[in-house]
Amino acid sequence: MAMQIDDDGADAAPRDYDDADDDQSLARTKFSADFAHDGIPSESVIRAAKEKRARMRKELLERNGGGFGAGDDFISLGDDYQGPHPESRLQREEDEYGDGEEEYAEYTGATERIPIGKKAEQEYKLQQRREMQEALTDGRSDYAGLADDHEVDEDEEEWERAQLRRTEMPGIKQKQQEHREKSPYRPAEIPLTAPLPTMTSASARLARKMRELEESAEAHATVVEDADKGLEALLQGEKENKEEVVEAEEKESWFRELEQFVTSLAGFMEAKAPRIDDVERDYVDMLVERTRLVQRARAKRMEDELALFWGVPSSSVLPPLPKTGEPDDQQRQQQQQTEQQQTDDLQLEPSPMEDGDFNSAVRLQRQSDAALMAQVDADELSASDAAAFEVAWRALSDRLSSALSDVKAPEYLDVAARLPASSPSSEPSLHPRSVVSRFSEWRRRYPLEYAQAWGGLAIASIWEFYARLEMALSDPLLPSSSSSSSKGGAGLEHYRWHREAIVYAEPSHHDDDDVAAPEGEAAGGDDEILLTIVQNVVLPRLTTLAERAAYDPWDKKQTQAVLRGVQEASYVVDKAGVRFQTLITSYLGLFRQHTTALVESMAGPPGLAAPSIHPSTPAALTGFVRRLITTLLTNLVSWSRHVSPGWHGARTELLGLIDDLLGRVLWPLVVRAKGFGVGGAEAAQRVLELVPHHLVSPDVWARWKALVDNAPL
């Protein structure tokens, strides 16, 4: 409740705040046209309100007899109004002064008034909210000054704003909107008339709607189809991933087994290689000794012939053995005895003059023996020497067999081991555990890894060991035989390792592979298998025979056998390459040694003079020249076809040898034969027919040509 005070100070009748609201509503109802929409009354409204207030005051005074509160029990003591209860001695609350409440009213709330009524309470709450907002705003502005030291917490501000929104009363805004004056009545607009839809328009609208629905259905069906395809792809990918995992496990297991086998095989070859090296070295020593025996016998016969028409030479026509390379620590002790024996042979080699002159008993006995053995090949061993050589060869064969006697697994005995044939007419199949079978399976199942790892070169390095094992006791200096098991050197095509390597390496033999190489191509170095084996096994073996002087340049059979092997090797390796030309140079070096020995024997005066007249002199001279032409010169010219024109070292050596042999050895002998009338011109004609013109220097060729044409010398 609140007291209403009139303009003259008298108390009016108490009224509720709700009555004031009713007055305002009444004024708005009666004078709605004078009220603006913003709530500010017009001048006429204010004037009418004042007149109404004055009229109501006048009526109230008339009813009360000219004063407020007049009655039988009211006694006025003064002109001022003393309130409704002047007789009470209770002091009004606002009349109490000096009690200190005003000083601390800000903190104690003494000056606050309790709101009475719904409207007052709402206004009180609104005032509190405004104060809270102002406090928050002031505190935020004060807090902003410390932004350099403290970051503003946005989450905290958002929380504060949310709390303020929660404290708002939803009826306040609605009440404020109700306090605004109502707008004048405006009738609703009557909508314009629209024509009724026709059948055509309705059908078109329905058709359009159907198309939209169909398009939507198709879009949904497409989404479902794409989802099904994606799911199917995921399932297929999962299946493929599982298959790849299984394949990777199988691949890892297979390669682990292959690695274990190769490691075991490498250990086996490393353990057996020294024993094979010993057998090969001892066999080369046997070949050197055999060649030396034949050369020594031939040199004695040549010295006997020289003693008849030239005189006994002061030096032997047999050159000393060439010095071999320094052996390593493992071979030093094994070669010491052989080298000492060879040194003793050189020291015990008699000088030609030790056998006496042309008519000595020693020479006569050798001539008699040579006459008895005329039907026997002079380049062959004697019966006793051949028997001793056979015994030594069998001993080496037993040693080679014993080196592998402790091995029973077929995959370790042969790189291309085969199973027993089911019938005599059937071809035996490869053993599944053999090296060739394992590498063939590697090439078939994993061709990419086989090519990246150069599997062909890997199996070639394994094949080198078994090629050495198969060729260890074969003699490349004997005529070719059809079997590699004999002592005679077989052609490469007769060796088993050569046949199996061709079958493995040729792309045409990959018909059983799932993934074959393109036609004419070989993957993983398969096309280099034969090249690797020939370069690392065949060529070094032939080179060793020349360096150790196991090859006899005078022997036509040995020359044909060696040239056959060299020819077969030239089909695989590059003829202009270093290794091949080094091989040729090694054999030309042997020709140089024997040519030099002949030149030194005939360069100076003889140690013992020849007879002035002897019935055997013409025959001895003719036989000596014939032997030089048909053996040494013919064999030397045979090597010329393997000398590359671009290899200047070997070609220069070849041309120098032919010039020395023709100009310094054969020339004086042919001139002497012509003087004796025993076919010197015929020998010269044979030389010109044998030796190509481009292999002889112009001056040497001119001399021989003049001799043939009987031109002046």
C-alpha positions in Angstrom: 0.0 0.0 0.0 1.2 3.6 -0.6 -0.2 6.9 0.5 -1.3 9.4 -2.2 -0.6 13.1 -1.2 -2.6 15.9 -2.7 -1.2 19.1 -4.0 -1.9 21.0 -0.8 -0.3 18.5 1.4 -3.3 16.6 2.7 -3.3 12.9 2.6 -5.6 11.4 0.1 -7.3 8.1 0.5 -4.9 5.2 0.2 -4.7 3.6 -3.2 -3.0 0.6 -4.6 -0.5 0.6 -7.3 -2.8 -1.5 -9.3 -5.3 1.4 -9.2 -2.8 3.7 -10.8 -2.3 1.1 -13.5 -6.0 1.1 -14.0 -6.1 4.9 -14.4 -3.5 4.7 -17.0 -5.3 2.0 -18.8 -8.5 4.0 -18.6 -6.8 7.1 -20.0 -5.4 5.1 -22.8 -8.8 3.7 -23.5 -10.6 7.0 -23.6 -7.9 9.0 -25.3 -6.2 6.3 -27.4 -5.9 8.7 -30.4 -4.0 11.2 -28.3 -1.4 8.7 -27.1 1.5 8.1 -29.3 2.9 4.6 -29.8 6.0 5.6 -27.8 3.9 6.2 -24.5 4.3 10.0 -24.2 0.8 11.7 -23.5 -0.2 14.7 -25.5 -1.0 18.3 -24.1 -4.7 17.8 -24.1 -4.4 14.6 -22.1 -2.3 16.4 -19.5 -4.7 19.3 -19.3 -7.7 17.0 -18.9 -5.9 15.0 -16.1 -5.2 18.2 -14.2 -8.8 19.4 -14.4 -10.0 16.0 -13.3 -7.6 16.0 -10.3 -8.8 19.5 -9.2 -12.4 18.5 -9.5 -11.8 15.3 -7.5 -10.0 17.3 -4.8 -12.9 19.8 -4.5 -15.4 17.0 -4.2 -13.4 15.4 -1.5 -13.2 18.6 0.5 -16.9 19.1 0.3 -17.5 15.6 1.6 -15.1 16.0 4.6 -16.5 19.4 5.7 -13.7 21.5 4.6 -10.7 19.5 6.0 -9.0 16.2 6.0 -9.8 13.8 8.8 -12.6 15.9 10.4 -14.6 14.0 13.0 -16.0 13.9 16.5 -12.8 12.7 18.0 -10.4 15.0 16.2 -8.9 18.0 18.0 -6.6 20.2 16.0 -3.7 21.8 17.9 -2.3 23.8 15.2 -2.5 24.8 11.6 -0.3 21.9 10.5 -1.5 18.5 9.9 -0.3 16.1 12.6 -1.1 12.9 10.9 -3.9 10.4 11.4 -2.9 9.6 15.0 -1.8 12.9 16.6 -2.5 11.6 20.1 0.2 8.9 19.7 3.6 9.7 21.3 5.5 7.2 19.1 8.0 8.8 16.9 8.0 8.2 13.2 10.8 6.2 11.8 12.0 9.0 9.6 12.1 11.3 12.6 14.9 9.3 14.3 18.2 11.1 13.7 21.7 10.5 14.9 21.4 6.8 15.3 24.3 6.2 12.8 22.3 4.2 10.3 22.8 6.8 7.5 26.6 6.5 7.9 26.7 2.8 7.3 23.5 2.6 5.3 25.5 1.6 2.2 26.6 -1.6 3.9 23.7 -2.3 6.3 20.9 -1.6 3.9 19.2 0.8 6.3 18.1 3.1 3.5 16.6 0.4 1.5 12.8 0.1 1.4 10.8 -3.0 1.3 8.8 -3.2 -2.0 5.1 -3.6 -1.5 3.1 -4.7 -4.3 3.8 -6.7 -7.4 4.8 -3.8 -9.6 7.2 -2.4 -6.9 8.7 -5.8 -6.4 9.4 -6.1 -10.1 10.9 -2.6 -10.2 13.1 -3.5 -7.3 14.3 -6.6 -9.0 15.0 -4.7 -12.2 17.0 -2.1 -10.2 19.1 -4.9 -8.7 19.8 -6.4 -12.0 20.8 -3.1 -13.5 23.2 -2.6 -10.5 24.6 -6.1 -11.0 25.2 -5.3 -14.7 26.8 -2.0 -13.9 29.0 -3.7 -11.3 30.1 -6.3 -13.8 30.7 -3.7 -16.5 32.8 -1.6 -14.1 34.7 -4.6 -12.9 35.4 -5.7 -16.4 36.6 -2.3 -17.4 38.9 -2.2 -14.4 40.0 -5.7 -15.1 40.8 -4.8 -18.7 43.6 -2.5 -17.5 45.4 -5.6 -16.3 45.2 -7.3 -19.7 48.9 -7.1 -20.2 49.5 -9.2 -17.0 46.4 -11.4 -17.1 44.6 -12.9 -20.1 40.8 -12.3 -20.3 38.9 -15.5 -19.5 36.3 -15.6 -22.2 34.7 -18.7 -20.7 34.1 -16.8 -17.5 32.5 -13.9 -19.2 30.2 -16.2 -21.1 29.2 -17.8 -17.9 28.4 -14.4 -16.3 26.2 -13.5 -19.3 24.4 -16.8 -19.0 23.7 -16.2 -15.3 22.3 -12.7 -16.1 20.1 -14.2 -18.8 18.8 -16.7 -16.3 17.9 -14.0 -13.8 15.7 -12.1 -16.4 12.0 -12.5 -15.7 10.1 -13.5 -18.8 7.0 -11.5 -17.9 8.8 -8.2 -17.8 9.1 -7.6 -21.5 5.6 -8.8 -22.1 4.3 -6.5 -19.4 6.2 -3.6 -20.9 4.7 -4.4 -24.3 1.2 -4.5 -22.7 1.8 -1.0 -21.2 2.2 0.4 -24.7 -1.0 1.7 -26.2 -2.8 -0.5 -28.6 -2.6 0.3 -32.2 -5.8 1.5 -33.8 -8.0 -1.3 -35.2 -7.2 -2.1 -38.7 -9.3 -4.7 -40.4 -7.5 -7.6 -42.1 -7.1 -7.4 -45.8 -9.3 -9.6 -47.9 -7.1 -11.8 -50.1 -7.5 -11.6 -53.8 -9.4 -14.2 -55.4 -7.4 -17.0 -57.1 -8.7 -19.2 -59.9 -9.4 -22.8 -59.0 -6.7 -25.2 -60.3 -7.5 -27.0 -63.5 -7.0 -30.6 -64.3 -4.0 -29.8 -66.5 -2.3 -27.7 -63.9 -2.9 -30.3 -61.2 -1.7 -33.0 -63.5 1.4 -31.0 -64.3 2.1 -30.3 -60.7 1.6 -34.0 -59.8 3.9 -35.0 -62.7 6.5 -32.6 -61.5 6.2 -33.9 -58.0 6.5 -37.5 -59.3 9.6 -36.6 -61.3 11.1 -35.0 -58.2 10.3 -38.1 -56.2 11.7 -40.4 -58.9 14.9 -38.4 -59.1 15.1 -38.5 -55.4 14.6 -42.3 -55.5 17.2 -42.7 -58.2 19.6 -40.6 -56.2 19.0 -42.8 -53.2 19.4 -45.9 -55.3 22.7 -44.5 -56.7 23.9 -43.9 -53.1 22.9 -47.4 -52.1 24.6 -48.9 -55.2 27.8 -46.9 -54.5 27.7 -48.0 -50.9 27.3 -51.7 -52.1 30.2 -51.2 -54.5 32.3 -49.6 -51.8 31.5 -52.5 -49.4 32.3 -55.0 -52.1 35.6 -53.3 -52.8 36.4 -53.3 -49.2 35.6 -57.0 -48.9 37.7 -57.7 -52.0 40.6 -55.6 -50.7 40.4 -57.5 -47.4 40.5 -60.8 -49.2 43.4 -59.6 -51.3 45.2 -58.4 -48.2 44.8 -61.7 -46.5 46.1 -63.5 -49.6 49.1 -61.1 -49.7 49.8 -61.9 -46.1 49.7 -65.6 -46.8 51.9 -65.2 -49.9 54.3 -63.0 -47.9 54.6 -65.7 -45.2 55.1 -68.4 -47.8 57.7 -66.2 -49.6 59.6 -65.5 -46.4 59.6 -69.2 -45.5 60.8 -70.2 -48.9 63.6 -67.6 -49.1 64.7 -68.6 -45.6 65.0 -72.2 -46.6 66.9 -71.2 -49.8 69.2 -69.0 -47.8 69.9 -71.8 -45.4 70.7 -74.2 -48.3 73.0 -71.7 -50.1 74.8 -71.0 -46.8 75.3 -74.7 -46.2 76.4 -75.2 -49.8 78.9 -72.3 -49.5 80.4 -74.0 -46.4 80.7 -77.3 -48.3 82.5 -75.7 -51.2 84.8 -73.7 -49.0 85.7 -76.9 -47.2 86.3 -78.9 -50.4 88.0 -76.2 -52.5 91.5 -76.6 -51.0 91.6 -80.3 -51.8 90.5 -79.7 -55.4 93.1 -77.0 -55.7 95.8 -79.5 -54.6 94.6 -82.0 -57.2 94.6 -79.4 -59.9 98.0 -78.2 -59.0 99.5 -81.7 -58.9 97.9 -82.6 -62.2 99.4 -79.5 -63.9 102.8 -80.5 -62.4 102.4 -83.9 -64.1 101.6 -82.3 -67.4 104.6 -80.1 -67.1 106.8 -83.1 -66.4 105.3 -85.0 -69.3 105.9 -82.1 -71.7 109.5 -81.7 -70.4 110.3 -85.3 -71.0 109.1 -85.1 -74.6 110.9 -81.7 -75.2 114.1 -83.0 -73.8 114.1 -86.0 -76.1 113.3 -83.8 -79.1 116.0 -81.3 -78.1 118.6 -84.1 -78.0 117.6 -85.3 -81.5 117.8 -81.7 -82.8 121.2 -81.2 -81.2 122.4 -84.4 -82.9 121.2 -83.1 -86.3 122.9 -79.7 -85.7 126.1 -81.4 -84.8 126.2 -82.9 -88.3 125.6 -79.8 -90.4 126.2 -76.9 -88.1 128.3 -78.2 -85.2 127.6 -78.8 -81.6 125.9 -75.7 -80.2 127.3 -74.2 -77.0 123.8 -73.8 -75.5 120.8 -76.2 -75.6 117.9 -75.6 -77.9 115.6 -76.4 -75.0 114.7 -73.3 -73.0 114.6 -73.4 -69.2 111.4 -73.7 -67.4 109.7 -70.3 -66.8 109.5 -69.1 -63.3 106.1 -69.5 -61.7 104.5 -66.9 -59.5 105.2 -66.8 -55.8 103.0 -69.3 -54.0 101.0 -68.4 -51.0 101.5 -69.7 -47.5 99.2 -72.7 -48.0 100.8 -73.7 -51.3 104.4 -73.0 -50.4 105.1 -76.3 -48.6 103.2 -78.4 -51.1 105.1 -76.8 -54.1 108.5 -76.8 -52.4 109.3 -80.4 -53.4 108.0 -80.0 -57.0 109.9 -76.8 -57.5 113.1 -78.3 -56.0 112.8 -81.2 -58.4 112.3 -78.9 -61.4 115.4 -76.9 -60.3 117.4 -80.1 -60.0 116.3 -81.0 -63.6 117.5 -77.7 -64.9 120.8 -78.1 -63.1 121.2 -81.7 -64.3 120.3 -80.8 -67.9 123.5 -81.6 -69.8 125.1 -79.1 -72.1 125.2 -80.2 -75.7 129.0 -80.3 -75.7 128.9 -82.8 -72.8 127.6 -85.4 -75.3 130.7 -85.0 -77.4 131.0 -84.3 -81.1 128.9 -85.6 -83.9 130.6 -89.0 -83.8 130.4 -89.6 -80.1 129.0 -92.9 -78.8 126.2 -91.2 -77.0 125.0 -89.5 -80.2 125.4 -92.6 -82.3 123.3 -94.6 -79.8 120.6 -92.0 -79.8 120.6 -92.0 -83.6 120.3 -95.8 -83.6 117.4 -95.7 -81.1 115.7 -93.0 -83.2 116.0 -95.2 -86.3 114.4 -98.1 -84.5 111.6 -95.9 -83.2 111.0 -94.2 -86.5 107.4 -95.5 -86.6 106.7 -94.2 -83.2 105.5 -90.6 -82.7 108.3 -88.5 -81.6 106.0 -86.4 -79.4 104.8 -89.3 -77.4 106.2 -90.6 -74.1 108.2 -93.8 -74.0 106.4 -96.9 -72.8 107.9 -96.7 -69.3 107.2 -92.9 -68.9 103.6 -93.4 -70.2 103.1 -96.2 -67.6 104.4 -94.0 -64.8 102.1 -91.2 -65.9 99.1 -93.5 -65.9 99.9 -94.6 -62.3 100.2 -91.0 -61.2 96.9 -90.0 -62.9 95.0 -92.8 -61.2 96.4 -91.7 -57.8 95.2 -88.2 -58.4 91.8 -89.6 -59.5 91.6 -91.5 -56.2 92.4 -88.4 -54.2 89.7 -86.5 -56.0 87.2 -89.2 -55.3 88.1 -89.3 -51.7 87.6 -85.6 -51.4 83.9 -86.2 -51.8 83.6 -89.6 -50.4 82.0 -88.3 -47.2 79.2 -86.6 -49.2 76.0 -88.6 -49.8 73.4 -85.9 -50.5 72.9 -85.7 -54.3 72.3 -81.9 -54.2 75.9 -81.5 -52.9 77.5 -83.9 -55.4 76.0 -82.3 -58.6 74.6 -78.9 -59.3 72.0 -80.5 -61.6 71.5 -83.8 -59.8 68.8 -86.0 -61.3 66.6 -88.8 -60.1 67.1 -92.3 -61.3 65.3 -92.9 -64.6 62.1 -94.9 -64.4 62.9 -96.7 -67.6 66.0 -97.0 -69.8 64.3 -95.0 -72.6 63.0 -92.2 -70.4 65.0 -89.0 -69.5 65.8 -88.7 -65.8 64.2 -85.7 -64.2 65.9 -83.2 -62.0 66.2 -83.9 -58.3 63.8 -81.6 -56.4 66.5 -80.6 -54.0 69.2 -79.9 -56.5 70.6 -76.4 -57.0 69.1 -76.1 -60.5 65.7 -77.1 -59.3 65.8 -74.6 -56.5 66.9 -71.8 -58.7 64.4 -72.7 -61.4 61.6 -72.6 -58.9 63.0 -69.2 -57.7 62.9 -67.9 -61.2 59.4 -69.3 -61.8 57.7 -68.1 -58.5 59.5 -64.8 -57.9 60.8 -63.6 -61.2 61.2 -60.0 -60.1 63.3 -60.9 -57.0 65.3 -63.3 -59.2 66.1 -60.5 -61.7 66.9 -58.0 -58.9 69.2 -60.4 -57.1 70.9 -61.5 -60.4 70.0 -65.1 -59.7 71.8 -66.2 -62.9 75.1 -64.9 -61.7 74.5 -66.5 -58.3 74.0 -70.0 -59.8 77.0 -69.4 -62.1 79.3 -68.9 -59.1 78.0 -72.2 -57.8 78.5 -73.9 -61.1 82.1 -72.8 -61.2 83.0 -75.2 -58.4 81.4 -78.2 -60.1 82.9 -77.2 -63.5 86.4 -77.3 -61.8 85.5 -80.6 -60.2 84.5 -82.1 -63.5 87.5 -80.7 -65.5 90.1 -81.3 -62.7 91.7 -84.4 -64.3 90.9 -83.8 -68.0 93.8 -83.0 -70.2 93.2 -79.9 -72.5 96.5 -80.7 -74.3 95.3 -84.0 -75.7 93.0 -84.4 -78.7 89.3 -83.9 -78.0 87.4 -87.0 -76.9 83.7 -87.6 -76.8 83.7 -88.3 -73.1 84.8 -85.9 -70.3 85.6 -88.9 -68.1 88.7 -89.8 -70.1 92.1 -88.2 -69.7 91.7 -86.5 -73.1 90.3 -83.0 -73.0 86.8 -83.1 -74.2 85.2 -80.2 -76.1 83.1 -77.9 -73.9 79.9 -79.3 -75.4 80.8 -82.7 -74.0 81.1 -81.5 -70.4 77.9 -82.0 -68.4 78.1 -78.6 -66.7 78.1 -77.0 -70.2 75.0 -78.9 -71.3 73.1 -78.3 -68.1 74.1 -74.6 -68.1 72.8 -74.1 -71.7 69.5 -75.8 -70.8 69.1 -73.6 -67.7 70.1 -70.3 -69.4 68.4 -70.5 -72.7 65.0 -68.7 -72.7 63.6 -71.4 -75.1 64.0 -73.9 -72.2 61.8 -71.9 -69.9 58.5 -73.4 -71.2 57.8 -74.9 -67.8 58.0 -71.6 -66.1 54.8 -69.7 -65.3 56.5 -66.4 -66.0 59.1 -66.8 -68.8 61.4 -64.1 -70.0 60.6 -62.3 -73.3 61.7 -64.1 -76.4 65.5 -63.6 -77.0 66.1 -62.3 -73.5 67.2 -63.9 -70.2 66.3 -62.5 -66.8 68.6 -62.1 -63.8 71.9 -62.6 -65.6 71.0 -66.0 -67.1 72.6 -65.0 -70.4 75.9 -64.5 -68.6 76.1 -67.9 -66.9 78.3 -69.5 -69.6 80.4 -66.3 -69.9 81.0 -66.3 -66.1 82.0 -70.0 -66.0 84.3 -69.7 -69.1 86.0 -66.6 -67.8 86.5 -67.8 -64.3 87.3 -71.5 -64.9 88.2 -72.3 -68.5 90.4 -69.3 -69.4 92.4 -69.4 -66.1 92.9 -73.2 -66.6 94.3 -72.7 -70.2 96.4 -69.7 -69.1 98.0 -71.8 -66.3 99.1 -74.4 -68.8 100.9 -71.8 -70.8 102.5 -70.0 -67.8 103.7 -73.3 -66.3 105.1 -74.4 -69.7 102.8 -77.5 -69.8 102.1 -76.7 -73.5 104.6 -77.8 -76.1 104.8 -75.3 -79.0 106.4 -78.0 -81.2 103.5 -80.5 -80.7 100.9 -80.3 -83.4 98.3 -82.4 -81.5 98.6 -80.2 -78.4 98.3 -77.1 -80.5 95.1 -78.4 -82.2 93.6 -79.3 -78.8 94.4 -76.0 -77.2 93.2 -74.0 -80.2 90.0 -75.9 -80.1 89.4 -74.9 -76.5 90.4 -71.4 -77.3 88.0 -71.3 -80.2 85.1 -72.6 -78.1 85.9 -70.0 -75.4 85.9 -67.2 -78.1 82.3 -68.0 -78.8 81.4 -66.9 -75.3 83.9 -64.3 -74.3 85.0 -61.1 -76.1 88.0 -61.9 -78.3 89.2 -58.3 -77.9 88.9 -58.5 -74.1 91.8 -58.4 -71.7 91.4 -61.9 -70.4 91.2 -63.5 -73.8 94.2 -61.6 -75.2 96.1 -62.3 -72.0 95.6 -66.0 -72.7 96.9 -65.6 -76.3 99.9 -63.6 -75.1 100.8 -66.4 -72.6 101.0 -69.0 -75.4 102.9 -66.6 -77.6 105.4 -66.3 -74.7 106.2 -70.0 -75.0 106.9 -69.6 -78.7 109.2 -66.7 -77.8 111.2 -68.9 -75.4 111.8 -71.7 -77.9 112.6 -69.2 -80.7 115.1 -67.4 -78.5 116.7 -70.7 -77.6 117.2 -71.5 -81.2 118.5 -68.1 -82.1 121.0 -68.2 -79.2 122.2 -71.7 -80.2 122.8 -70.7 -83.8 123.9 -67.1 -83.3 127.5 -67.7 -82.3 130.1 -70.2 -83.5 129.4 -73.8 -82.5 131.1 -75.3 -79.5 132.3 -78.3 -81.5 132.7 -78.1 -85.3 130.6 -80.1 -87.7 132.2 -82.7 -90.0 133.3 -81.3 -93.4 131.8 -84.3 -95.2 129.3 -86.7 -93.7 126.8 -88.9 -95.5 124.0 -88.0 -93.0 124.5 -84.2 -93.2 122.0 -83.6 -96.0 119.3 -85.7 -94.3 120.0 -84.1 -91.0 119.7 -80.6 -92.5 116.6 -81.4 -94.4 114.9 -83.0 -91.4 115.8 -80.1 -89.1 114.3 -77.5 -91.6 111.2 -79.7 -92.1 110.7 -80.0 -88.4 110.9 -76.2 -87.9 108.5 -75.5 -90.7 105.9 -78.3 -90.0 105.8 -77.9 -86.3 107.0 -74.6 -84.7 106.3 -72.3 -87.6 103.0 -74.0 -88.5 101.8 -73.9 -84.9 102.8 -70.2 -84.6 100.8 -69.2 -87.7 97.8 -71.1 -86.3 97.6 -68.8 -83.3 97.5 -65.7 -85.5 93.7 -66.0 -86.1 93.1 -65.5 -82.4 95.2 -62.3 -82.2 92.9 -59.3 -82.3 94.1 -56.5 -84.7 93.2 -54.0 -82.0 95.3 -55.7 -79.4 98.7 -54.1 -80.3 100.7 -56.0 -77.7 99.8 -59.5 -78.8 99.9 -58.6 -82.5 103.3 -57.0 -82.2 104.7 -60.0 -80.4 103.3 -62.3 -83.1 104.9 -60.4 -85.9 108.2 -60.2 -84.1 108.2 -64.0 -83.5 107.5 -64.7 -87.2 110.2 -62.3 -88.3 112.8 -63.9 -85.9 111.9 -67.4 -86.9 112.0 -66.7 -90.6 114.9 -64.3 -90.6 117.2 -65.5 -87.9 116.5 -69.3 -87.6 115.1 -70.6 -90.9 116.8 -68.3 -93.3 120.4 -69.4 -92.8 119.3 -73.1 -92.7 117.4 -72.7 -96.0 120.3 -70.9 -97.7 122.6 -73.7 -96.5 120.2 -76.3 -97.9 120.1 -74.6 -101.2 123.8 -74.6 -101.3 123.8 -78.3 -100.6 121.2 -78.8 -103.3 118.8 -80.5 -100.9 115.6 -78.5 -101.5 116.2 -75.1 -100.2 114.0 -73.4 -102.8 111.2 -75.9 -102.1 111.4 -75.2 -98.4 111.3 -71.4 -99.1 108.2 -71.9 -101.4 106.5 -73.9 -98.6 107.2 -71.1 -96.1 105.7 -68.5 -98.4 102.6 -70.6 -98.9 102.3 -71.2 -95.1 102.8 -67.7 -93.8 100.4 -64.9 -94.8 102.0 -61.9 -96.4 100.5 -59.5 -93.8 102.3 -61.3 -90.9 105.8 -60.8 -92.3 107.7 -57.6 -92.5 108.4 -56.4 -96.1 112.2 -56.9 -96.1 111.9 -60.5 -94.8 109.2 -61.3 -97.3 111.3 -59.8 -100.1 114.3 -62.0 -99.2 112.2 -65.2 -99.2 110.4 -64.2 -102.3 113.8 -63.6 -104.1 115.0 -67.0 -102.9 112.0 -68.7 -104.4 112.4 -66.8 -107.7 116.1 -67.5 -107.8 116.8 -63.8 -107.7 120.1 -62.4 -106.5 120.4 -62.4 -102.8 
